[in-house]
Amino acid sequence: MSLLEVKNLHTYFDTRRGVVKAVNGISFEVQEGRTLGIVGESGSGKSQTAMSILKLFENNQRIADGEIFFEGKRINDLSDKDLQDIRGNEISMIFQEPMSSLNPVFTVERQLNEVLMLHQDLNKKEATQKSLEMLRSVKITNPEAVIKQYPHQLSGGMSQRVMIAMALACNPKLLIADEPTTALDVIIQAEILKLMNDLKEDFNTSIMFITHDLGVISQMADDVIVMHRGKIVESGSILSIFDRATHPYTKRLMAAFLKTDISRRRGEKETEQDLFSAENDVFDFKNFRENNEADGDWHEVGPNHFVACRLK
């Protein structure tokens, strides 16, 4: 059953140089109890997709078209007041930089308590007890000490654990994780990924996991969508994407992940600029040649595995 459904979403930025189509007509679903991985390079529209769901917008940003449904209810037209009841309560988000996401002038206790008192109607004593429980749930061994500390006193890994505790404090139905391990070293990254998988089962939470790293996706996701220049170019289960990556862009991401030599394998000399410049067509299956007026058709290349390009 679909917990979140996004239909034909367009999110634009109005700039002095014109309209920037950060998200340009994407549709996808997050199923209950499953993790959807959204993968792509910087600038592909991954984070703006997440921001669109919660309407965490800059002043010059807007949803130009499309619909967003959460538990069958359309939410993209809700007022900020109504959305406030959803943000942090039913849908929570973990951001890329934990050190900058926490308020530096308040203790961990105050920041966790604020979430609980706002959404769970707890008094301060009750909120503190629940905050300590949440810190224990994210494997912080000395929560009584950590809860009294300020963000600058925490390591990167500890800060991210606090952010996860805060995001899960109200037992949300959907957790959006935007590059949550990018700023961490590989050992702490592995610990955080295992923790998130464990908590997904413990809290029965669906996850939308955003990253540029296919290695991380392979550990976290049940289903995957691949984004490039504001569009989805391929979607499928994690097994089908890894076993049969079909779109050229997905293949290049996979090749980068596997450390292979693309030029030698293809027998061609192509630079990154040649492959990914804005003038090239992401829907041309063979070689990304120019033809930006027409989008690629969706082709089913396997069970629930779709690719958007002109198959040759």
LUMKE-249286 format. One record per residue (C-alpha): residue in one letter; x, y, z negated. Coordinates in steps of 0.5 Angstrom, whole numbers, plus 2048, in hexadecimal, padded with zeros to 3 digits. Layout:
// residues N
+---+------+-------+-----+
: r : east : north :  up :
+---+------+-------+-----+
: A :    X :     Y :   Z :
...
+---+------+-------+-----+
// end
This chain:
// residues 312
+---+------+-------+-----+
: r : east : north :  up :
+---+------+-------+-----+
: M :  800 :   800 : 800 :
: S :  803 :   807 : 802 :
: L :  804 :   80B : 7FC :
: L :  807 :   811 : 800 :
: E :  805 :   812 : 807 :
: V :  808 :   818 : 80C :
: K :  805 :   819 : 813 :
: N :  808 :   81D : 818 :
: L :  80B :   822 : 813 :
: H :  80E :   828 : 816 :
: T :  812 :   82D : 811 :
: Y :  815 :   833 : 814 :
: F :  81A :   839 : 812 :
: D :  818 :   840 : 815 :
: T :  81F :   843 : 816 :
: R :  821 :   84A : 819 :
: R :  824 :   845 : 81F :
: G :  81D :   842 : 820 :
: V :  81A :   83B : 81D :
: V :  81E :   836 : 81A :
: K :  81A :   82F : 81B :
: A :  81D :   82C : 815 :
: V :  818 :   826 : 815 :
: N :  815 :   825 : 81C :
: G :  80F :   820 : 81C :
: I :  811 :   81A : 817 :
: S :  80C :   815 : 815 :
: F :  80E :   810 : 80F :
: E :  80B :   80C : 809 :
: V :  80E :   80A : 802 :
: Q :  80B :   804 : 800 :
: E :  809 :   802 : 7F9 :
: G :  80F :   7FF : 7F5 :
: R :  814 :   800 : 7FB :
: T :  819 :   804 : 7FC :
: L :  81A :   808 : 803 :
: G :  821 :   80A : 805 :
: I :  821 :   810 : 809 :
: V :  828 :   811 : 80D :
: G :  82B :   816 : 811 :
: E :  831 :   81B : 812 :
: S :  831 :   822 : 80E :
: G :  82C :   826 : 812 :
: S :  827 :   820 : 814 :
: G :  821 :   823 : 810 :
: K :  822 :   81D : 80A :
: S :  822 :   822 : 805 :
: Q :  81D :   827 : 808 :
: T :  818 :   821 : 809 :
: A :  818 :   820 : 801 :
: M :  818 :   828 : 800 :
: S :  812 :   828 : 804 :
: I :  80E :   822 : 800 :
: L :  80F :   826 : 7FA :
: K :  80E :   82D : 7FD :
: L :  815 :   82F : 7FA :
: F :  816 :   835 : 7FF :
: E :  81A :   83B : 801 :
: N :  816 :   841 : 802 :
: N :  817 :   840 : 80A :
: Q :  815 :   839 : 80A :
: R :  80F :   836 : 80C :
: I :  80B :   830 : 80E :
: A :  809 :   831 : 815 :
: D :  805 :   82B : 816 :
: G :  803 :   824 : 813 :
: E :  800 :   821 : 80D :
: I :  803 :   81E : 807 :
: F :  7FF :   819 : 803 :
: F :  800 :   816 : 7FC :
: E :  7FC :   811 : 7F9 :
: G :  7F7 :   812 : 7FF :
: K :  7F7 :   81A : 7FD :
: R :  7F9 :   81F : 802 :
: I :  7FE :   823 : 7FE :
: N :  801 :   828 : 803 :
: D :  7FC :   82D : 802 :
: L :  7FC :   82D : 7FA :
: S :  7FD :   834 : 7F7 :
: D :  803 :   834 : 7F3 :
: K :  7FF :   833 : 7EC :
: D :  7FC :   82D : 7EF :
: L :  803 :   82B : 7F1 :
: Q :  806 :   82C : 7EA :
: D :  802 :   826 : 7E8 :
: I :  805 :   822 : 7ED :
: R :  80C :   824 : 7ED :
: G :  810 :   821 : 7E7 :
: N :  80A :   81D : 7E5 :
: E :  808 :   818 : 7EB :
: I :  80E :   81A : 7F0 :
: S :  815 :   81B : 7ED :
: M :  81B :   81D : 7F0 :
: I :  822 :   81C : 7EF :
: F :  827 :   821 : 7F2 :
: Q :  82E :   820 : 7F5 :
: E :  832 :   824 : 7F0 :
: P :  830 :   822 : 7E9 :
: M :  835 :   828 : 7E6 :
: S :  831 :   82D : 7EA :
: S :  82A :   82A : 7E9 :
: L :  82A :   82B : 7E1 :
: N :  82A :   832 : 7DE :
: P :  830 :   833 : 7DB :
: V :  82E :   838 : 7D5 :
: F :  829 :   832 : 7D2 :
: T :  82A :   82C : 7CF :
: V :  828 :   825 : 7D2 :
: E :  823 :   825 : 7CC :
: R :  820 :   82B : 7CE :
: Q :  820 :   829 : 7D6 :
: L :  81D :   822 : 7D5 :
: N :  818 :   825 : 7CF :
: E :  815 :   82A : 7D4 :
: V :  813 :   825 : 7D9 :
: L :  810 :   820 : 7D4 :
: M :  80C :   826 : 7D1 :
: L :  80A :   829 : 7D7 :
: H :  807 :   823 : 7DA :
: Q :  806 :   81E : 7D5 :
: D :  803 :   823 : 7D0 :
: L :  808 :   821 : 7CA :
: N :  80A :   825 : 7C4 :
: K :  812 :   826 : 7C3 :
: K :  813 :   820 : 7BF :
: E :  80F :   81B : 7C3 :
: A :  813 :   81E : 7C9 :
: T :  81A :   81D : 7C6 :
: Q :  818 :   816 : 7C4 :
: K :  816 :   815 : 7CB :
: S :  81C :   818 : 7CE :
: L :  821 :   814 : 7CA :
: E :  81D :   80E : 7CC :
: M :  81E :   810 : 7D3 :
: L :  826 :   811 : 7D2 :
: R :  826 :   80A : 7D0 :
: S :  823 :   808 : 7D6 :
: V :  828 :   80B : 7DA :
: K :  82D :   807 : 7D6 :
: I :  830 :   80D : 7D2 :
: T :  833 :   80A : 7CC :
: N :  833 :   810 : 7C8 :
: P :  82D :   813 : 7C9 :
: E :  82C :   817 : 7C2 :
: A :  833 :   81B : 7C4 :
: V :  831 :   81C : 7CC :
: I :  82B :   81F : 7CA :
: K :  82E :   824 : 7C7 :
: Q :  833 :   826 : 7CC :
: Y :  833 :   82B : 7D1 :
: P :  834 :   829 : 7D9 :
: H :  83B :   82B : 7D9 :
: Q :  83D :   827 : 7D4 :
: L :  83B :   821 : 7D8 :
: S :  83E :   81D : 7DD :
: G :  83B :   81C : 7E4 :
: G :  839 :   815 : 7E3 :
: M :  836 :   817 : 7DC :
: S :  833 :   81D : 7DF :
: Q :  82F :   819 : 7E5 :
: R :  82D :   814 : 7E0 :
: V :  82A :   81A : 7DC :
: M :  826 :   81C : 7E3 :
: I :  824 :   815 : 7E4 :
: A :  821 :   815 : 7DD :
: M :  81E :   81B : 7DE :
: A :  81B :   819 : 7E4 :
: L :  818 :   813 : 7E1 :
: A :  816 :   816 : 7DB :
: C :  80E :   816 : 7DD :
: N :  80E :   810 : 7E1 :
: P :  80D :   812 : 7E8 :
: K :  80A :   80E : 7ED :
: L :  80F :   811 : 7F2 :
: L :  817 :   813 : 7F1 :
: I :  81A :   817 : 7F6 :
: A :  822 :   816 : 7F6 :
: D :  826 :   81B : 7FA :
: E :  82D :   819 : 7FB :
: P :  82D :   817 : 7F4 :
: T :  834 :   814 : 7F4 :
: T :  838 :   818 : 7F9 :
: A :  83C :   81C : 7F3 :
: L :  83E :   816 : 7EF :
: D :  844 :   811 : 7F0 :
: V :  842 :   80A : 7F3 :
: I :  842 :   807 : 7EC :
: I :  83D :   80C : 7E9 :
: Q :  839 :   80B : 7F0 :
: A :  839 :   804 : 7EF :
: E :  836 :   804 : 7E8 :
: I :  831 :   80A : 7EA :
: L :  82E :   806 : 7F0 :
: K :  82E :   7FF : 7EB :
: L :  82A :   804 : 7E6 :
: M :  825 :   806 : 7EB :
: N :  824 :   800 : 7EE :
: D :  823 :   7FD : 7E6 :
: L :  81E :   803 : 7E5 :
: K :  81A :   802 : 7EB :
: E :  818 :   7FB : 7E8 :
: D :  817 :   7FE : 7E1 :
: F :  813 :   804 : 7E3 :
: N :  810 :   801 : 7E9 :
: T :  812 :   807 : 7ED :
: S :  812 :   808 : 7F4 :
: I :  818 :   80B : 7F7 :
: M :  81A :   810 : 7FD :
: F :  821 :   80F : 7FD :
: I :  825 :   815 : 802 :
: T :  82C :   814 : 804 :
: H :  831 :   814 : 809 :
: D :  834 :   80E : 807 :
: L :  832 :   807 : 80A :
: G :  836 :   803 : 805 :
: V :  832 :   806 : 7FF :
: I :  82B :   805 : 803 :
: S :  82D :   7FE : 804 :
: Q :  82D :   7FD : 7FC :
: M :  827 :   801 : 7FB :
: A :  822 :   801 : 801 :
: D :  81C :   7FC : 803 :
: D :  81A :   800 : 809 :
: V :  81E :   806 : 80D :
: I :  81D :   80B : 811 :
: V :  823 :   80F : 815 :
: M :  822 :   816 : 816 :
: H :  826 :   81B : 81B :
: R :  825 :   822 : 81D :
: G :  81E :   822 : 819 :
: K :  81B :   81C : 81C :
: I :  81B :   814 : 81A :
: V :  81F :   810 : 820 :
: E :  81E :   809 : 81D :
: S :  81A :   806 : 817 :
: G :  81A :   7FF : 814 :
: S :  81B :   7FA : 80E :
: I :  822 :   7FB : 80C :
: L :  824 :   7F4 : 80F :
: S :  821 :   7F5 : 815 :
: I :  825 :   7FC : 816 :
: F :  82C :   7F9 : 814 :
: D :  82B :   7F3 : 818 :
: R :  828 :   7F6 : 81E :
: A :  82A :   7FE : 81E :
: T :  827 :   800 : 825 :
: H :  827 :   807 : 826 :
: P :  82E :   80A : 828 :
: Y :  82E :   80F : 822 :
: T :  82D :   809 : 81D :
: K :  832 :   805 : 820 :
: R :  837 :   80B : 81F :
: L :  835 :   80B : 818 :
: M :  836 :   804 : 817 :
: A :  83D :   804 : 81B :
: A :  83F :   80A : 816 :
: F :  83D :   805 : 810 :
: L :  841 :   7FF : 813 :
: K :  847 :   803 : 815 :
: T :  847 :   801 : 81C :
: D :  84A :   805 : 822 :
: I :  844 :   807 : 826 :
: S :  848 :   809 : 82C :
: R :  84C :   803 : 82D :
: R :  845 :   7FF : 82C :
: R :  841 :   803 : 831 :
: G :  847 :   804 : 836 :
: E :  846 :   80B : 836 :
: K :  849 :   811 : 833 :
: E :  844 :   815 : 830 :
: T :  845 :   81B : 82A :
: E :  841 :   81C : 824 :
: Q :  83F :   823 : 828 :
: D :  83D :   81F : 82E :
: L :  838 :   81A : 82A :
: F :  835 :   81F : 825 :
: S :  835 :   826 : 828 :
: A :  82E :   829 : 829 :
: E :  82E :   829 : 830 :
: N :  82D :   821 : 830 :
: D :  827 :   81D : 830 :
: V :  826 :   818 : 82A :
: F :  821 :   814 : 82E :
: D :  825 :   812 : 834 :
: F :  827 :   80B : 832 :
: K :  82D :   80A : 836 :
: N :  831 :   811 : 835 :
: F :  82E :   817 : 832 :
: R :  82D :   81A : 839 :
: E :  829 :   821 : 839 :
: N :  822 :   820 : 83A :
: N :  81F :   824 : 833 :
: E :  818 :   825 : 836 :
: A :  816 :   81E : 835 :
: D :  816 :   81A : 82F :
: G :  818 :   813 : 82F :
: D :  812 :   80E : 82F :
: W :  811 :   809 : 829 :
: H :  813 :   802 : 82A :
: E :  812 :   7FC : 826 :
: V :  819 :   7F8 : 826 :
: G :  817 :   7F4 : 821 :
: P :  812 :   7F3 : 81B :
: N :  810 :   7FA : 818 :
: H :  817 :   7FC : 81B :
: F :  816 :   802 : 820 :
: V :  81B :   806 : 824 :
: A :  819 :   80D : 827 :
: C :  81D :   80D : 82E :
: R :  81D :   80C : 835 :
: L :  81F :   804 : 836 :
: K :  823 :   803 : 83C :
+---+------+-------+-----+
// end
